[in-house]
Amino acid sequence: MSENNAEMMKPSPEFLERMKLYMDTVECKRVDRICTSPMIMYLPIHLYGEEMGVTIADCMMDYSKAEAPYLRYHQEFQPDLGWGPQALYPAPALEQLDCQYVNWPGGPKIPDLNAGFQVVDREEGYMSGEEYLEYAEDPSGFVMRKILPRHYAALKGLEMVDFSNMIWQPGLYGMIPFSLPPVKAAFDLLADSGQKMLHMAESGGKIMGILAGMGFPSACDQAFFAPFDVFNDTLRGFMNTTMDLYEYPDEMLEALKTATKIQVRSIKQQFARSPWMKNVVFFLHNGFDSFMSREQFETFYWPGLLECTKAVIECGGIPNLYVEDSYDAKMDILARDLPAGKCIVTLINCNVEKAKELFAGKICISGGVDGVLLEHGTKEQVIKQVKDTIDLWAPGGGYFLNCDVSLDKAKPENLHALFDTARTYIKY
């Protein structure tokens, strides 16, 4: 058993108290205070980085440098759940592999050492619309031979590798490409990058293990894609996928079936490897009202996401569906299909009255506080908004106080006002 798992096996009284508050909130039970833990991204680095001599770029190069600021944030503000450095992209591996689809601070495209990462949406470097069926038929081979060389210029040699018919004596000739310099170089880089990723994973795991030992249950043990967003975010790109809803609908549906199977399998494998896991966040980068119609949502987006959500619940986890814009036209679909007392829906730009009507007593809702106000407003404005938000969102139970953005910057006095008010003010 690892040190981190051992800590999870011996929870402190503070850990148990916070976990009970959180579970009662998810199950829409009456609680004696509002469970509060705004989603944070780079906030601890912006709060303490200058004083500690670390930048976002430093932490992306070495996760261990994120330990001090993230621990200090939790010590100072005492949220009910712990957030780790999940937004820190692994720069050593990206740099070594000559990544083409992400820009990061300190890299060749973003000189600002305290900026965030950027995912590049472009035609070149992604799959084509004609390749959906190829992905559906052989996703592993397709990703290895086509996607990895397009995403990472240093892995060009993988285009020559094909395991699909490497069986019996004739198949041995399929090993010949492994003797070629570009293929050997690609596999050497994969092995070395794997070591770099292992270091990053161990550093991130250490941070979460320390937070658990300090009494903070993890807010996000793992993040997974909605199957549609596998294409929208990574394989095809936002603009291309938008057009494919009209130009390649049948091919996309076949590919989505495959992507859903892969995501469900990954979820179950991850829970089997990490039985202590609890919280899974689905950042829904599409599906919102201004992008996708209700009919398109029920055809392309929701079936795969619902299967993934049910897989998390089946494994004993709690899915958090983090919608990134208005779902007012689709909220009743979520209320209809999501099982009661088993998940969270984090609302952004949604009609709260409608959400309360649909989800009351069934689905925990999260959100409510204006993240921009925490950065630019006054302490008095924050206190008023937290009280107003609790008055509106909390009646009937099942409310988890969060912000409408993932926090990068905020005034310390405003953060203290948020947490202090949430701990002492409750209304049913």
Stockholm file with secondary structure:
# STOCKHOLM 1.0

chainA/1-428         MSENNAEMMKPSPEFLERMKLYMDTVECKRVDRICTSPMIMYLPIHLYGEEMGVTIADCMMDYSKAEAPYLRYHQEFQPDLGWGPQALYPAPALEQLDCQYVNWPGGPKIPDLNAGFQVVDREEGYMSGEEYLEYAEDPSGFVMRKILPRHYAALKGLEMVDFSNMIWQPGLYGMIPFSLPPVKAAFDLLADSGQKMLHMAESGGKIMGILAGMGFPSACDQAFFAPFDVFNDTLRGFMNTTMDLYEYPDEMLEALKTATKIQVRSIKQQFARSPWMKNVVFFLHNGFDSFMSREQFETFYWPGLLECTKAVIECGGIPNLYVEDSYDAKMDILARDLPAGKCIVTLINCNVEKAKELFAGKICISGGVDGVLLEHGTKEQVIKQVKDTIDLWAPGGGYFLNCDVSLDKAKPENLHALFDTARTYIKY
#=GR chainA/1-428 SS CCHHHHHHHSCCHHHHHHHHHHHHHHTTCCCSSCEECCCBSSHHHHHHHHHHTCCHHHHHHCGGGGHHHHHHHHHHHCCSSBCCCTTCCCHHHHHHTTBSSEECBTSSSBCCTTCCCEECCCSTTSCCGGGHHHHHHCHHHHIIIIIHHHHBGGGGGGGGCCCTTCCHHHHGGGGGGGGSHHHHHHHHHHHHHHHHHHHHHHHHHHHHHHHHHTTCCBSCSEEECCHHHIIIIIISCHHHHHHHHHHSHHHHHHHHHHHHHHHHHHHHHHHHHCTTCCEEEEEECSCCTTTSCHHHIIIIIHHHHHHHHHHHHHTTCEEEEEECSCCTTTHHHHHHHSCTTSCEEECSSCCHHHHHHHHTTTSEEEEEECHHHHHHSCHHHHHHHHHHHHHHHCTTSCEEEEESSCBSCCCHHHHHHHHHHHHHCCCC
#=GC SS_cons         CCHHHHHHHSCCHHHHHHHHHHHHHHTTCCCSSCEECCCBSSHHHHHHHHHHTCCHHHHHHCGGGGHHHHHHHHHHHCCSSBCCCTTCCCHHHHHHTTBSSEECBTSSSBCCTTCCCEECCCSTTSCCGGGHHHHHHCHHHHIIIIIHHHHBGGGGGGGGCCCTTCCHHHHGGGGGGGGSHHHHHHHHHHHHHHHHHHHHHHHHHHHHHHHHHTTCCBSCSEEECCHHHIIIIIISCHHHHHHHHHHSHHHHHHHHHHHHHHHHHHHHHHHHHCTTCCEEEEEECSCCTTTSCHHHIIIIIHHHHHHHHHHHHHTTCEEEEEECSCCTTTHHHHHHHSCTTSCEEECSSCCHHHHHHHHTTTSEEEEEECHHHHHHSCHHHHHHHHHHHHHHHCTTSCEEEEESSCBSCCCHHHHHHHHHHHHHCCCC
//
